[in-house]
Amino acid sequence: MSLFKARDWWSTILGEKEEFDQGCLCVADVDNSGSGQDKIIVGSHMGYLRIFNPDPVKPEEGVRPEDLLLEVQLREPILQVEVGKFVSGTEGLHLAVLHCRKLCVYAVSGTLGNVEHGNQYQIKLMYEHNLQRTACNMTYGPFGGVKGRDLICIQSMDGMLMLFEQESYAFGRFLPGFLLPGPLTYSSRTDSFITVSSCRQVESYKYQVLAFATDADERQETEQQKHSSGKRLAVDWVLNIGEQALDICVVSFNQAVSSVFVLGERNFFCLKDNGQIRFMKKLDYSPSCFIPYCSVKEGTINTLIGNHSKMLNVYQDVTLKWATQLPHIPVSVKVANLQDLKGVIVTLSDDGHLQCSYLGTDPSIFQAPRIDSREINYEEYDAEMKELQKIIKQATVTQDILPKSENHRDLIVTAEVSPDLDAESQAIDSEVKAEAVPSVTVKVTIQSRVTAQKPNLAVCVQAPLAVTCDQFVFDDLEPDSSETVVLSVFLKENFSPSELEGNCVFSYNIPTDLNPEGIPKVAQCSFRLPLRLVCFPAQPSKAASHKLTIDTNKPPVSFLNIFPDFTDPSVDDQANVLGFQFLAGSKTTLLASKTSQRYRIQSDQLEDLWLITKELTLRLEEHFKKQNCKDFACTFSGSIPLQEYFELIDRHFELRLNAEKFQELLSERAVQFRAIERRLLTRFKDKTPAPLQHLDTLLEGTFREVIALADAAEENQANMFQAFTKLKSATHLVIMLVSLWQKLSADQVAILEATFLPLTEDTPELGWEETVDAAISYLLRTCLSKSSKEQALTLSSKLCMPKDTSRLKKNITLFCDRLVKGGRLSLSMDSDTQQTAVMPGGCTTIPESDLEERMVIPGSTSTLPSHGQIRKQKSKPGLSEDAAEEAENP
């Protein structure tokens, strides 16, 4: 036995899979034997009540059958057990058992037998109280200074103190400002109840104040009522300890003054009767329970504190006197007198480990054996060291946190989108104002090669798209089994989406020998939705406000080949020109030049160009990939439509400002509404009716304003989401044009997307504008910086909503300037490693002084002014005369 381990005098394990808490342990002479020996009373949350009288012949023999005096199963969980003078007419000790909705008081008695193991003990119910509220804990004592009996006070979960004068119910009072119940105790010296509220304050309430805080209709001004505040309780004193309390205890020994001990989560407090701090101790561990007891030194108090490290520390005031190791984590600790052995430490764990121990040491009889001296083989050690270093090096080279997947996956999820639209639309509650809202069927198949527990499938598409069913729950999958679900996707809201992609996420558990519950795993796949879902063929438009030209290095391809779902083979005109009408948007026209390798996309809305442009590039890549053409590439030589892009940013930011205004107005009207309600309630409570003075009219008018503001805020929220979706579509378009313009690599495009599309949706705390501005500022300060002076600038660590978008628009323009000058996107902080950009068309470089004023347009000698001077592109750069004529006459 180690020097610092608690010496086991008697111990046992209570039941199987039972749970115990702080109030489940009590020690007292509950059977009134008069011998001065305490019995151990234990109640469990399973409803078992046990009483022990430990008497080990030898500590190593363990528990004997006759040590258990009584074991009975009650019908309800036991929250707390206490022993006191709870029965009128007698000063004998009785056992009080607190259940969730009941308080029972029992008398414990024993009948002597002819032999020791023939003694019989039984309990008799003296009385019980059915509680109207769910109980949390209780305390007892001579409330009001009564002699020879104890009264009981129960604290409910909703903050009511219910007081019982033995067999009768006395009264109940609600604690003011109550939120969550805390530990409760009674101080007989001050005749007050002390608790710790959810405000992390120690509060004391006089019993006299509780008793006279009546709810009677007729109140008379008496001397006694000066101690109360009518229906409102008045606290005697308050002390803010700044943390939640685990337990609270009041002690008063002959040689020590009366003190209130509070065990917090990180500190241990000792208070005077008036709430002043006598001393406190900061604990460097997480405590679990405590108990103060009498000290041999006059004027001091000893305290046992158990912690979650299975340690029991003994303090004399704030001085640590002893620390001992326990075999379990104690949730309750008591000091008892058992079998002429005073000061036995009784501890109880949450799983039912009950132990009686004492402090002491045993001399160690172990002697370390002599070590045989031998010579060290340095060559063998060197070889072992090299082998270990080789293993460490191989382990550090592999940076994968998760193990590499096997050749065959345990579970495969595939999604197959139907090539044709549904013959009968499955759209549900669609807000689209078109005549018919199409839908497309998606078939999801799950193939499992292993046992999959708790399988769950989630199908996600970006709003305004929606699915007929997005959650599927399956029974456990057996090995080599499969499941198939069918769902439909449709356009629900009246605006175009920014993405035509969806994801399937399948979560499941794989059981193992060590973990039968299963290891959680996830399998996922993505699917691409057809363009016909959001638009349909239409007549091409001759005029449009926004136009883009995409250059390729291959001859133009007939639209009959790459857009067979939008063309009619019998119409020859659709080979070079095609029209798309969005269900919730404008008309978009696609043209192919007959003489040059260019395609033009034009529309009245900038955001509607994105889906058509993306679909065009994807279908061209698939077309040339089928022809084994590996050098196909798309480029862009026009001007970036920054001015139109900035208009979408301003529109989105304006709606965000409106949302804040609505929030402020709603808050003001709500405060006004509550103030009027309080006035009306005061008038209604008065016994002498008084005129309302049009308060009811004012209340109704304020209520209508609150409803109108809430409706306006909700409408603004919907408009803001629609504006954000349009902004994302335009942002995708700008990213594509910049990548084609500067011929960015896949890594640089990923950085560009992370910069301009950091959020999937706006939140009141974090918006798109400040997030993008911070990301662009970081790139301008690092990889796109002109000098080391810019790199030394520090960015604000706090993101907040800006006053306007001028800084953001300036940074976006400057960002494009730096890319034109030769900057390259990189996460490296070293600006010297940047490569010079290859500018098509023999562009001249920009002087340093003009860097922030204008931007060179590749393929021409014109310049693009700053964001405040950018004009819309009215010409058709790059098209030949024939192509321009085709654009005018599609």
N, C-alpha and C positions, 0 to 999 in steps of 0.2 A: 504493500500500500504506500502510495506517495505521501510526502509530507503535507501536501496541500489538498488532499482529497477528503471529502466529508466521510466520516466513519459510519458505516451502515450498521445501525442497531436493529432495525426491523423494516421490512419492505414487502410490498405485494403489488400485483398487477390487477386492476379492477376491471372485470368484464372483458368483452371483446368489441372493438370498434366503438367504444363509448367516448363521448366528448365531455370535457369538464372546463369550467371557467373560474374566474376569480372568486365568485361567491359560493362555490360548491364545497368549500372546506370550512369546518368549524371544530374547535376543541373546547370541551366543557364537561363538567360532571353532570351530564344530562339525566342520569338515572337517580340523582340525589342520594348517592351512596353514603356521603358524609366522610369518605376516606381521603378526600382531597386529590384523588387521582382523576385526571381528565380522560374523557373518551373522545375518540376521533369520529366525527360525523361527516360523511361524504354523500353528496347528492349529484347525480349525473343528468345530462340533458336527455338521456333515454328514459328517465323516470325512476331509476333505481336509487333507493335510500339505504345506505350501509352505515353501521356503527361498529367501531373496532375498539378493543381494549388490548393493545399489544403487551405481551408478557413473554418474551423469548427466553428460553432456558440458556441457549447459546446463540449468539448472533448468526453463526453460520448455518443454523438449522432452518432458518426462514420462518414463514408464517405457519401457525398451527390452526386447526379447525376451530378450537375454542376461542381464538383471538377475535373471530367474527361474532359479535353479540347478536346482530340483527341484520337481515337483508330482506327488503320488501320492495316490490315494484309498484309504484304509483302510476296513475293513469296519464299523467301529464309530465312534461319536462320540468326539471327542478332548476330554477334560476338561482336561488340563494337559500342557505340554511343559517339560522341563528338560534341561540339559546338564551332565554331570559325569563323574567317573572311575568308571563303573559296571561295567567289565569287569575281571575279575581277570587278572593277568599283564601288564598294560599300564597306563601312566599317561596314555594318550590319552583325549581327550574323546569321549563317546558321548551319543547322544540317547535320553532316556527319554520314552515316550509313555504317558500314563495314559488308559485307557478305563474304561467303567463296570464291567466284570468282568474286565479284563485289564491287565497291565503289560507293555509291550514295550520292549526296549532295542535300538537300532539303531546301526550304524556307518555314518557318512556319508563317502564317499570320492569323489574326482573323477579323471577321466582327461583329460589335456591333449590338445587337438587341434592341428592345424596352424595353424588360425586361432582367433580368440578365441571366435567363436560355435560352434566345434566342440568345445568342452569339454563333457564328459559327467559327470554326477553321478548316483550311485545310492546306495541304502541297503540294508544287509544286516542281517537279523535275527540278533542275537547270542544272545538268549534271551528267553523270555517266562514270565510267571507268571499262571496262571488264578486269579482271586480268588473266594473262596467268599462274599464279601459285596460289596455295591454300594459302589463307591469314591466319595469326595467330593473329596479333594485329597491332595497329597503334599508332602513336603519331603525334603531329602537333606543329607548332610554326613558328616564323619569321626566317626561315633558311637563313643563309648568311647575316643576319642583315637587311632584307627588312622591309619597313615601311608600316603599314596600311593593311597588309594582312598576312594570315597564309598559310603555305605550309604543305602538308601531306606526311608522310613517313609510308609505310606499310611493315611489316616484314612477309615474307612467311614462310611456314613450312619447306622449304629446305634451309633457311638461306640467302635469297636475300632481300635487302632493296630496295624497289621501291619508288621513290620520284616523287611527282606530284606537279607541279606549277599550282595549281587550275585547270583550264579546260584542261591543257595539261600535258602529261607525260614527265618528265625530263630525268631521267636515272635510272638504277638499278645496284647495286653492291652486290657481294657475300661476306659475312663475312668469314674471314679465319678461318680454323679449326672448322667449324660449325658442330654440331651434332643434337642438339635439340633446338627449339626456347625458348627464355626466355623473361622476361618483358623488355619493351623498353620505353624510355622517351627521351626528348630533353631538353638541358640546353641552354637557350638563353644567359646566361652570358658568357659562353665559346664557344658558337656556335658548340656544339658537341652532338652526340647521345651516350647515356649510356645504356648498356644492361648487362645482366648477362648470361654468356655462360654456356654450359653443363660441362665445366671444373671447374665450381664453382668459376669463377672469374668475377669480375666487370670490364668491358672493356669500354673504351671511344674512340670514333672515331670522328675526326674533320669533319665538313661538307665540309670544303675546301679540305681535303684529299679525301673524297668521290667524290667530284665533279671533281677533276683533275686525279683521278685514271681511266683514260680512256682506252678503248680498241682500239684506233685508230691505223691504220697501220703505219702512218707516224707521228713520234713524233719529236718535236723540243725542243731543250734545252732552256727553258725559266726560268725566275726567279720563276714563279708560280709552275713549276714542281719540284722544290726543296722540296715542301711540300708534294709530293706524291712519290709513289714507283712504278710507271708504272701500271702494271696490278695487282700488289699485294698491298692490303691495309695495311697501317701501323697504328698500334694502338697508341693512344696518351698516355694512361696510363692504367695499369692493377693492380688490387688488388685482391688477393686470400682470399675469405671469408670462404672457406671450407664447404659450404653447398649450396643447391639450394635456389633460391630466389622466393618468392611469388609475390612481387610487388616492384616497384622502383618509386621514386618521387623526383622531384627537386623543392625546394621552395626558395623564396627570398623575405623576408619582409623588411620593412623600418628599423626596429630596430634590425634586425638579419642579419647575413652574409648569403650569398648564400650557401646552403647545399644540398647534395645528400643523401636521405634517402633510405635505402634498408632493406626490411623486409625478413629475412631468415626463415628457418624452426624452428630454436631454438634461434636465436639471432636477435637483432635489431641494425642496423648500421647507423651512421651519418658520412658522408664523406665531406671533403673539395672539392673545385673545381678541385684540382690537384690529387685527389685520396687518400689523407692522411686521416686517421681516426680521426675524432673529438672526438667521443665517441661511445661506443657500450653498449648494455644492453642484458644480458643473460636472456631469458624468461623461466619460469618454466611451460609453457603451450604450446599448439600447436596453433599458430596464424592462422587466416583465412583472415584478411584484415587490412588495416590501412589507415590513412589520416593525414598528418601534417596540422596544422593551426596556425594562429597568436596567440601569447601569450601576455598577458597584462604586463608581466615582460620583461624589455628590455634585449636584448641579449640572450633570450631563445626562444624555439619553443615548442609548445604543440603538442602532437600526440595522436590520438585515435587509439587503437589497439583492434580489435575484435578477439575472439578465439573460439575454438570448444566446449567450456564449456558454451556457451551462455552468456559470459561476455564481457563487453566493458570497457577497462582500459584507463585512461587518464594519460599521462606522460608529465612532464615538463622536457625536456632533458631526463635524466635517472631516475628522481624521480617520483614515482607513487603518483599522487595527488588524484585520485578518481577511484573507481571501481563500475560499475553498472550492474545490471542483465537485460538481454534482453529476450524476449519470443521466440527467434529463434537464429539460428547460422548465423551470417552475412557473406555474401561473398563479399559484397561491402558496403562501408560507405562513406558518403559525409557530408559536412557542408554547409547549405543553409540559405538564408535570405527569410523568408516567412511571408507575411501579417504583416509587422512591427515587426516581431519577429526574431531577428538576432541570428545566431548560432544554428539553429535547426539541430539536428543530424538525417540524413536520412540513414536508413539501409535497405538492401535487402537480403533476404535469397535465397537459391538455388531453393526452391519450390514456390517462388513468394510472400512471406510475406513482404510487403512494409510498413515501419513504420517511422513516424516523431516523435521524442521524444526530451526531454530536461532533463537536470540534475537538481535534486532538491529533497527536502524531504517534507513529510507531517507529522505533529505531530500525534502520535498514540493516539487514543481515547479509545483504548482497556485497560481494567483493569482486572487483573486476579481475579477470584472469590475467596472468602475465602474458605479454605479447612476445612471441619468439622473434628475435631480431634476425633479419635476413637481408642479404644484399639486394639492391634494386637493379633490375635488368633494364637499363636505359634503352637498349635497342628494341626490346619488346614493347616498351611504353611508347617509343617514337613511332613504331609501326601502327600501334593501336590509335595513337593520336592522329596520324595521317588518314587512317580509315574513317575515323569519326569526322574529321574535317571534310573529307570527300562526301560523306553522307549529308552533312550540314549544307555544303555548297549545292548539292543536287536539290535539297529541299528548298533552299532559298531561291533557286532559279525558277522553280515552278511557283507562279504567283496566283494561280487559281485558288480561290477560297473553297469552291465546291468541287467535288471530284468530277472527273471527266465522265461524260455520259457513255453508256455502253453502246455497242454497235446497234442493237435493237432497243427501242424505247419501250418502257413498261406500258405506256398508254399513249395512244395517238388520237388527236382530235382533228377532223377535217370538216371543212365547210364548202359546200357546193352550191353555187348560185345558179338558178335556172336561167338558161339563155333567153327565154321569152318571158314577157310579163304575164301576170295571172289573167286568165280569161275573165274571171270575176274578181273584181278588186276586193281585197281584204282590209282596206283602210277603215280605221275606227276613229270616230270623233275628230276627223281631219278639219282643220280650219282653212284649208286652201280653197280659194274661191273659183277654181277651175270647174269645168263641167264634169270631168271624171278625174279622179285621183288614182293613178295606177299603183300597183304593188307587185313585188317580185318575191318568189319563194326561195328560201334558203334552207338547205337540207344539211343538218349537222350530224355527223357520225362519230361515235366514240368506240374505239376498239381497244380492249383491255387484254393484256397478256398476264396480268397478275390479279390478285384479289384486291379490289378497291372498295374501301369502306366510306360511308357518308359522302357519296358522290353528289356534286352540285354543279350545274352548268349555268353560266351567266352570259348572255349575248348583249353586247353593247354597240350602239351606233350613236353618232353625234347628233344632237338636236340641230335642226328641226326634224330630222328623221326619227322614226319610231318603229318599234317592232310590236307584233301582236302579243308576244309573250317573251319576257326577258329573263325569267328565272325558271329552271327545271330542277327538280329533286328526284333522284333515282333510288331504287333499292341497291343494296350492295352488289357490286359486279363480281362475277366469278371469272376465273382465268379463261382466256380464249372466248370471251363473250363480247357482244357489241350492243350498243343502243343507238337509236336514230330518232331525232326529233325534227319536226318541220315547222317553220315559222315564216312569216311574211314581213317585209320591210316596206314602209310607205312614208310619204312626206306628210307630216302632221301639221306643222305650222306654216303660215303664209309667207315664207321667204326661203330663199335657196340656201342649201348647206354649203359649208366650206370644204367638206371632205365627203367622198363617196366610198368610204371604207368602214368596215366593222370588225369587231374582235369577239372571239369566243374564248371564254376562260372557264376551264374545268378544274375544280378543286376536289381532292380526294385524300384519303389516308391509306397508307400501306402498312399493315401490321407486321411486327417483327417479334422475335422471341423475347427481347428485352423490353419491348414496348407493345403490348397487345392492343392498346388503344389506337396505335397506328402513327406513322410519321406523315405529317401533312405535306402534300405535293401539289403542284399546279402544272397543268398542260394547257397550252393556248394556241390559237391559230387566228389568222386574219383572212378577210375576204373582201373582194372588190365588187361594188354594186354597179349596175349598168347605168349609163348616162340617160337612157330612156326613162328612168325612174323619176327624174326631175324636169325633163324637157321633152318636146316632141317636134317633129319636122314642121317647118313653116316656110313661107315665102321669104327669100332673102330681102334684106333691106338695103336700099341704095345709100342712104345717108346715116351717119352715126356720129356720136359725140366723141367716142374713144376708139382709137385704132392702134393695132400693134402689127409688126411685121417680123416674122420668124424666118431666118435664112437657114438653108441646108446645103450640104455638099453633094446632094444627089438630085436627079431630075424629079420634077413634081409627080406625085402619084395621084391617080384618079380617085375621087371620093367614092366612086362606086366600089372600089376595092377595100378601102380602109374604113368606110362608114356604110356597110351594107344594111344596117338596121335603120338608117335614116334616109336612104335613097331608094328611088324607084328605077330599076334598070331600063324601063321604057322611056324615061325622060333623059335626053342627052345633055340638057343644060346642067344637070346635077353633078357632072364629072368635075367641074372646076369651081362651082359655087354651091353653097349649102346654107340653109337657114335653120336656126334652132330657136324655139320659143319656150322659155322657162315657164313652169307652172305658176311660179310666184315671182316673176321677174320680167326683164325686158327681152327683146328679140336680139339674138346674136347671129352675125353672118360670118361665114368662113369662105375665103377665096383662095384659089391656087393660080399662080401665074403660069401662062402658057409658054412664055419665052425664058423666064428666069426660074431659079430654084428657090422661090419664096412663097410664103403663105401669109395671108393677112386675116386677122381676126378683128372684128369691129362690133361695137355695141353702144347703147346709150348709157349703160351702167358699167363703171369700171370693175366692180366685183364680179359681174357676170362673165367677164373675159377669162377668169381663172379656170373654171372647170372645162371650158372648151379648149383653151390653150393646153392644159395638162392632158386632156384626152387626145388631142392632136399629136403631141410629142410621144405619148405612150403607144398609140397605134402606129405611128411611123416607125418607132423602134421595133415593135413586134413585126411589122411588115418586112423590114429589111433584115431582121434576124432570121425570118423564115427563108430568105433568099441567100443566107450565109454571107451577108455583107457586114463586116465587122468594123469598118471605118466610117459608118454613118455618124454624123454629128449635126447638132442644131446650134445656131448662134443667133445673137441679137445685136443689131447695130443701130437701133433707134435710140430715142431719148427715154429715160426713165420717167414715167408719169407721176412725178413727185407732187405736183400741185394738186391733182385730183386725189392722190393718196392722203395729203394733208387735210383735205376737206373732210374725208371720212374720219380722220383722227379728231378733228375739231367737233364733228357731230357726236362722236362717242364721248368725248370729254365734256361736252355741254350737257349730255344726259346724266353723266356722273355728278356734275355740279347740281343739277336739278334734284337728283336723289338725295344729296346732302341737305338741300333746302327743305325738301319734303320731310326729311327726318327731323330737322330742327322745328319746323312748324308743328309736326305731330307731337313732339315732346312738349312744346309750349301748350298746345291745346289739351293734352293729357293732364298736365299739371293743373290747368284751369278747371278741367272737368272734375278732378279729384277734390280740389278746393271747394267747388260748389257742392259736391256730394257731402263733404264734411259739414258745411253750413246747414244743408237740409237735414242731415241726420241729427244735428244738434237741436234744430227746431222741432223735429218730430219727437225727440226724447223729452222735451220739456213738458211738465205736467200742466202748465198754463199755456194753452195754444196762443201762438203769436202769428201775425201775418207773414206770409212767405216773401213779400216784397219782390215778386216776380223772379224769385230764384228758380222756380220750376220752368219758367219760360227760358231763362238763361241756360239752364241745364239742357233743355231740349235743343236749343240752338247750338250749344257747344258740341253736343252729341252728333248733330248733323254735320258740323264742320269736321269733326274727327273722322266720320265715315267718308265724307267727300275727299278729305286729304288722303285717307288710306286707299281709296279707289284710284286717286290720281297717282299715288306712289306706286301702286301695283301696275298701273298702265305704263308709267315711266320705266319700271323695272323690265317689263316686257319689251318696250322700245329699246332699252339699253342692251338687252340680250340680242335683239335683232341687229342693232348697230355693231355690236361686238362681232357677230358672225360675219357681217359684211366686211368689217375691218380685217378679220382673219383671212377672208378670201382675197382681199386686196393685198394683204401682207404676203400670202403665198405667191401671188402673182409677181410682186416686186422681188421676192427672193429668187424666183425662177429667172426673171429678166436679168438680175444682177449676176447670177451664176452663169447664164449663157453669154452675157456681155463680157465678163472678165474671165470666162473659161475656168471657173473654180473647180477644184478637186472635190471628191466626196467628203473629205474631212472638213474642208473649208465651208462647204454647203451645210454640213451639220452644225458648225459654229454659227453660221448665219441664221439657221433656224432656231437654235437655242437662244440667240440674241433677240430676234424679233418675235418669236412665238414662245415666250416662257410660261404662259398661263393658258390653261384650257378654258377657264372662265374667270370673270371678274368677281372680286369679293369686296365688301365694304372696307376691309383692312388693307388690302393690297390690290392695286389696279394695274392695267396694262401700261399706262403711260410712264409711271415712275419706275416700273420694273425694266422696261425697254431702255429708258433713259439711263438708268444705272449701268445696264449691260453695255450700251454703246459707249458711255463715258469710260468704262473700264478698257474697252478695246482701243479707244483713242488714246488712252494713257499708256497702253502697253505696246501691243504689236503694231499699231498704226500711229505711234507717236513720232513727232518730227525731231525731238531732241531729248536729252536726258532731263532737261528742266521740266518737261511735261510728265515724265515718268515719276518725278519726285512729288507731284501733286497728290494729295490724299483725298479720297472720295468719302462722302458722308456714309456712315454705317447705318443710318436710319432712313428707311424709305417712307415717305409721306406723300400725300396727294399734292401736286404742284398747283400754283395759282393759275397758270395758263400753259399752253403747249408751245410757246415760242422757243424755249430752250431745247425741247425735244426735236422740233422741226429743224432747228439750227444744227443740232448734233447729227441728225440723219443726213442732211445735206453735206456736212463736213465729212461724215463717214464715206459717202460716195466720192467726195473729192480725194480723200486719201487712197481709196481703191484705184481711182484713175491715175494717180501719181505713181503708183507702183507698190502700194502697201499690200501685204498679204496677211490673211487671217491666220493667226496661230495662237495657241495657248501658252507659248513660250514667252518669257519676260525679256528675252534678249532681242532687241530690235536690230542688231547688226546682222542677224541671220536671215533677214527678209530678202526675198528674191525680187528682182526687178520685173515688173509686169510687161508682157509683150502686147503692145497696143496695135490693133489692126488699123490699116489705112494710113500709116505713117504719121501719126499724130505728133504734134510738138508738145514738149513738156511745159508745165505751168511754172511760172516763177513763184518763189516762196511767198512773195508779198501778195500775190493774187490767189493764193491757195484757198482761202475761205470766201472768196468773192464769186468765183465762177468755176465751172467744171467742163472739161473737154468732152465732147461727144465723139466716140469712136466712129470712124468712117466718114467724118466730115471735119470742116475747119471752123464750124460754129461752136459757140460756147453756151453752156446752160447756166443762167444766173442763180443767185442764192434762192432759198425757199420762198422769200418774199417777192421775188420777181419772176418765178418760173411761169411760163405761159403754156397753154395747152398746145399740143401738137396738132396743127391743122394741115400740114403738108403730108405727103406720102413718101418719105425718104426711102430710097433703095429700090423702088419699083420702076420698071421700065415703062415706056409710054403705053405699050400694049396692056400691061398689067394695070396701069392706072385707068386706062379706058374700061377695062373689065370691072374694076372696082366701082366705076361710076354707073355702068350698065350691066348688072349681074344677070 
